[in-house]
């Protein structure tokens, strides 16, 4: 908004300059406004930093180099203008120059940095990929399990790793690692001769990236956890997302095994012929799966005559555990042994973690929100029939052209399943509120908030309003860690 105002004022300034005769009062006035707006923009940025609305970059070597180059380019532009092109101190010239720099410096900096840095970055990445591939080839007996999907990747990766950990030497990618560069770094830093299994989560921002991951690690087992509208802004359509993810299954050898979530209709409808063994698992119409029990604090089921139970919450976890069991079965583990290991499964960090507080429960599902994950979390929250239900939710990024429709649909489910909703991102608050009202909520139960203090204050007011009630508070949002922490301690 500030840059838009600057653009308009610069246009007016140039018009005044064209028609000036001698000292122009209008020109001087516009120049002063330009300087005021530039100062206001700086103050607004400082305010956002104080309120922690500006995300800090992770200080990797690449990030530090990019920041240093950006600073150098911007300072160089400012120096050239002030000391080479500016003929003495003149308020209007200074305002005009700074205004133009404010509008252009980011684009100019980005252009210079990309031109200089991108070829070097590509060369470094390719060199790392080749080194990682060569190191992986030195371990011919290593069995690689690749895991991909629009949702559920991290949970299934953690479950598979846990089930195998006591019977095999297992290496896995870290919780936040699923890109080709992260996978290559994991191999180069941590792969040792003792390792028998490498459990590798694979994500993608464009087609071809999972193919590169597979060229590096050469998976023998591939798990496709699900498909939905997540990342539509990146891929353009669910079909394109499927093609990008299916690269894992297409890279498996003829003796390989593909394990696919058959509960996900969008994925099931798109399954293509595969040259190896294919297991399409489902919790519906499955003769091997019986007696599914979903409690507020765990799940249980019988699979091939063996009883399984674990403290994972949410009905959607049944298919995730089933896929992990199938991976372990493929590697030769017995069902009784797997039942022992399943009992000790735990939720990954910030993924449907149930936490008690003095007025009920908090469910921390803030790691990564997606449409199916939110629907599953809301379904589980609805099982707390004797609790008042509160949702804290910002909305979902990268849904592309279908964002408004999907958010309105999610809003309707929110309106049906919870009693109060705090929408924390102004980009999605209006459409989510519209859907929530259609789902049965009243305007008094829907809150659009802008910072953590508002969320915490609003929740405390609801706790005071219902002193005898028990609550369940669902956090589907990053960026409210302080609110979550304070509520947990209260």
N, C-alpha and C positions, 0 to 999 in steps of 0.2 A: 504493500500500500504506500509506503514511503517512496519507493522508487517510481511508482505511478505519479505521485504528486510532484516528484522532482522532474519527471519527464514533461509534465504539463507546464511547470514553471519555467523550465529551460526553453520550451517552445515560445512562451510569452516573452521571455527575456530576449530571445533572438528576434522576435517581431519588433520589440521596442528598440533593439539595437539597429535594425534596418531603417527605422524611421527617425532615429535620433538626430537632433541638430544641436550640437554643443552638449551641455550638461542636461541629462534627461532624468527628471525626478522619478518617473516610473521605473526606469532601469535600475536606479540605486535602490529603490524600494524592493524590487524583485530580487536583487542580489542579496539583500539582507535576509529576505525570506528563505532563500536557498541555504544560507549559512545556518539559519535557525533550524531548518528541516534536517540538515546534516547532523547538527548537534542533537536534535531529538532522536534521530535514528541511532546514534551512538549510545544515548541514554537508555533507549528501549532495549538494545542488545545487552547493555550492562544489567538492566532489570531482569531480563530473561536468564542471564547467567546466575544472578543472585537467587532467583526462584528455581534454578536447576532445570530450566526448560531447554537449555542448549546442551545437547549431548556431547560429552567429552569423547574424543577419538581414543581408540585403544592404541597405546604408544608402541607400535611395532616399528621396526627399522624403516619399512616403507612409509608409514604414516609420518614419522619424524622427517624423513627426506622430503616428502611432498609438502609438509608444512614449512620447512626451511626454504624450499624453492618458491613457494607461494609468497612468503614474506619478502624474499629477495626481489621478486618481480614487482610486487606492489610498491615497495620502498623505492625501487629504481624508477618506476613510472612517476611517483610523486616528486622525486628529486629532479628528474628531467623537466617536469612542468614548472616547479617552483624556481629553479636556479638556471635553467637554460632557455625556457620559452616565455616566462613571465617577466615583463619589462618593468621592474620596480613594483612597489606595493600599490595595488589598486583593488578596492573592495569588489568591484563587479567582475574584474578578470579572475580574481581569486575564487569567488563564488562560482563562476562559470566553470573554471577548471576543475574545482573539487567536485562539483555536481556531475560533470561528465565522467570523472574518474570513479565516482561512486557508482555510476550506472554501468561502467565498462570494465572496472578492474577485475571483477570475478571472471568474466568471459575472457579477457585478455590473459589473465594469469592461467586459467584453465587451458587455453589454447597453447600457450608457451610450454607449460609443464607437460601436457599430453604429447606435444611434438617431441620434446626432449626425452621424456621418461618412458613412454609406452614401448618403443622398440627395445630399450634396455630391459624393461619388465618382462616382455615376451621372451627374450633370450634367456633371462635368468630362470623363468618358469620352465621353459622347454628343457633346459639343462638339468633342472631339479627332477622333472618327470623322468627323463632318461636314466638318471642315477638311481631313482627309486625303482624303476622297472628292472634295471640290471640287478639291484640288490634283491628284489623279490624273486628273480629267476635263480638266484643262488640258493633258494629254499624250495626245491621242486616238490617236496612232500607237504608244503604248507597248504592247508585247505582254507580258502577265502570264502566268506559268506557276505555277499553284498545285500544291503537293505535300502530300498528306496520307496517313495510314495509321497502323496500330497500331505499326509498326516500319519502319525504313529511311528515314524522312523526311529526316533530316539528311544521311545518306550520299548519297541520290539528289539532294538539293538541291545539295550540294557538287559532285557529279559533273557535273550539268547546267551549273552555273555555270562550271566549269573548261572543259568542252567548248566553250562558247560564247564564252569570255572574249576570245579573240584575233580573233574575227570580228564581234563585236557589243560595244556599250557595255552592260555588264551591271551591274545593281544586285541584291543579294540580301539577304535577312534574315540577321542574325548567327546564329552557331551555336546560341545558346540562345533565340532569338526565334521564337515561333510562335503567339502569342496575338493577339487583335484589337488590344489596346492596343499591343503591340510592333510589329505591322505598321503601325499608324497612325503611330507615332513614327518608324519607318524612312522612311516616305513624307515626313513633314513635315521631317525632318532632312536626308535624303540624296538624295531624288529631284531630278534636274536635267534640263534640256531635252535634254542630250546622251544620256541613257539611252534605249536601244532595247528592252531586255529587263528585266523585274523577276521574279526567281525567288523565290517566296514560300512558305515552309513554313507550314503551317496545322495547329495542334493544337486540341484542344477538351476542356473539362471537363464540358460538357453540350451537349445538342442546341440548335441555334440559333446557336452561337458561330461556326462555320465559315461559316454563312450571312451573318453580319455581316461577316466577313473578305471574303467575295466581293462584298458590296455596296460595300465600300470600294475594292477593287482591280480588280474586273471581269475575272476571268481568261479567257483564250482557250484555254489548254491546261491540262488537269487530269491529275495523276498520282496514282493510288491504289496505294501501295506494298505493302500487305498488311493483313491483318485477323487478329487473334487475341484471346486472353483478357485482354490488357493493359488495365488500367483498368476491369475488371468492377465493382469497388467503386463507381466513379463512374456507370457507365451501367446496371448491373444485368444486362445480357445482351449477348452478341455481336451479336444483332440490333439492339439499341439503339445499340451502338457503330457498326455499319455505317450505320445511318440518319444518325447524326451526321456521319460521314465522307463519306457519299454527297452531302451538301449541296454539296460542291465540284463534283462531276460534274453535279448537277442545276442548278447556276448557270451552266454553260457555255452560250454562245450556239449557235444552229443551225450556224454555221460553225466551231464549236470542235472540239477533239480530246481525247478521253479515252484515257489510256494506263493499262492495268490489269495488275497482276501475276497472270498466269494460273497460276503455280506454286502460289499460295496457294489451297488448295481451299475454305477457309471464305469467302474473298472471291469466288471463281469461282462458287460455288453461289448467291450472293446478287445477282449482277449484274442490274440492272434495265434496261429499254429506255432508250436515250439518243437524243436528237434529232439529235445531231451524229455525227461520225466516231468510232468506237470501235476501239481496238487492244488486244486481249487477248494479251499476250505470255507465252511460256512457253519453258522450256528442254527441255520434254518434247514429243515428237511435233511438232517444228518443222522443216519441210523447209528453212527458211532458215538454221538453226543447226546447225553440224556441228563435229566435232573438238574437243570441249571437253576441256581439259587443266587439272587442278588440281594445282599444286605447293605445297610448303610456303611458298614466298615469292612466289607469283604465280598468275595465271590466264591462259588463252589460249583462243580459239575462232575459228571461221570463221563469219561472218554475211553472207549474200547474196554469197558468194564472196570477201569481204574478210577477211583475217586480222587479228585484234585480240589484243593482249597488254598486260598491265599488272601492276604490282607490288602488287596487292590480294590479300589472303589470305582464304580461305574460299569454298567452292563457291557459297554464297548470293549472293556478289558478282556472279556472272555475270548473274543476272536484274536486279540493280540497274544494272549497266553497260548492259545491253540496253535498259532503260527510258530511261536518259539518252541513249543513241544515238538512240532513236526520237524523243525530243523534238527533238534537233538535226536529225534528218532532216526532221521536219515543218517546221522553219524553213529548210530548203533547203541544209543542209550536206551535202557529198558524203561517201561512205564512205571514200575514201582520206584525205581531210582529217581525218575523225573518227578514223581509225586512228592518225594522228600524235598527235592530242590525247589519245587513250586511253592511249598509252604513258606519258604523264606524269601520269596520275592518282595521287593519294596518298590514304591513309586519312585520314578526319577525325580530329581529336585524340581520343585515348582510345577509339578504335573499331577493334579488331582491329589494333593497331599492334605489329609484330614487332620486338623489341629484343634484341640479343645481350647476354649477361653471361657471366662467366668459366666458368660451369658449364652453359651451354646457351642457352636463349632465354626471354624474358618476353613474353607476349602481353597487352598492356594493352587490355582491352575494358570499361573501367570507366565509360564515359560514361553509358550508360543500359541497364540489363538488362531483357530481356523474354523470355518463354518461347521464341519462335522464335530470337531472337538467341543465347540460351544453347545451344539445341540445335545451331545452326550452328557456334558456337565449339567445342563439344565434338566435333562431327564433324571439324573441322579439326585439333584437338589429337590426335585418334586417328591422324592420318597420320604423326605423329612416332613411328614404330614402335620406334626404337632409343633413345628417351628415356623416362625416368620422368616421369610427368605429375602435376602438383600443381594443384589448383583452390582459389582463395580466393573465397568466395561467401557473401553475406548472406541471400539469399532475394529474393523479388520482392513488392513492395507492391501494393496496390490490385487484388488478384485476387478479392476478394469471397468469395462462398460456395464457390467452387470452389478456393480457395487451398490447402486441405489436400490435395485429390486431385491438383492440378497439381504441387504441391511433391513429393509422393511419386513421381509419374511422373518428374519431373526428377531426383529422387534416384536412381531406378533407372538412368537413363541415365548419371548421374555414376558410379555403381558399376561400370558396364560400361566406361566410357571412360577413367577416370583411376585413378592408383595411390593418391593421397592427397587428402583433401578437408578444408579448413578452413572450417567454417560459422561466420560471425561475428555472427549475429543470433539471440539466444535464442528469439525468437518462431517461428523456422522450423527451428532446429537439430534438434529431435527428429524432425519428420516427414521432413526431408531425410535424416537419418541412417538412419531406418527404410527409406526407399527405396533408399539406397545399399547397405545390407546385403542387401536383396533383389536388388539388381543384381550382387552378387558381392563386394563389399568385406568386409573383416573389421573388427571394432571397433578394432583397433590402427591402422587406416589412416584412421579418421574422427575429426576433432577438432572439438570445440565450444569456441570461444574468445571472449573478451569485449573484447580490445583489441589494438592494433597490435603491441605488444611481444610478446604471446603468439604472434601469427602469425609475426613475424620469428624469434623464438626457435625455434619449431617447424620452420620451413623450414631454418634453419641446422643443426638437429639431424639432419634428413633428409639434408642435403648431407654432413654428417660421417659418417652411417651408411653412405652409399654413395659412398665417395671416388672411385671410378673411373667412376661413372655420369654421363651427361649428363641434364639436366633441361629440361622446358618447364613454366613456371609461368604459369597463366592467372588473371589478375585480373578477376573479374566483380563488382567491388565498389567503390563509392565509400567514402571514409572510411578507406582504408588507403594513402593517398598516401605517408606517411612510410616504411612498409614497402617499398613499391614502389621508392622512391628509394634507400633504403639497400641493397636487394638489387641494384639496378642498378649501384651504385657498388662493391659488394663484390667 
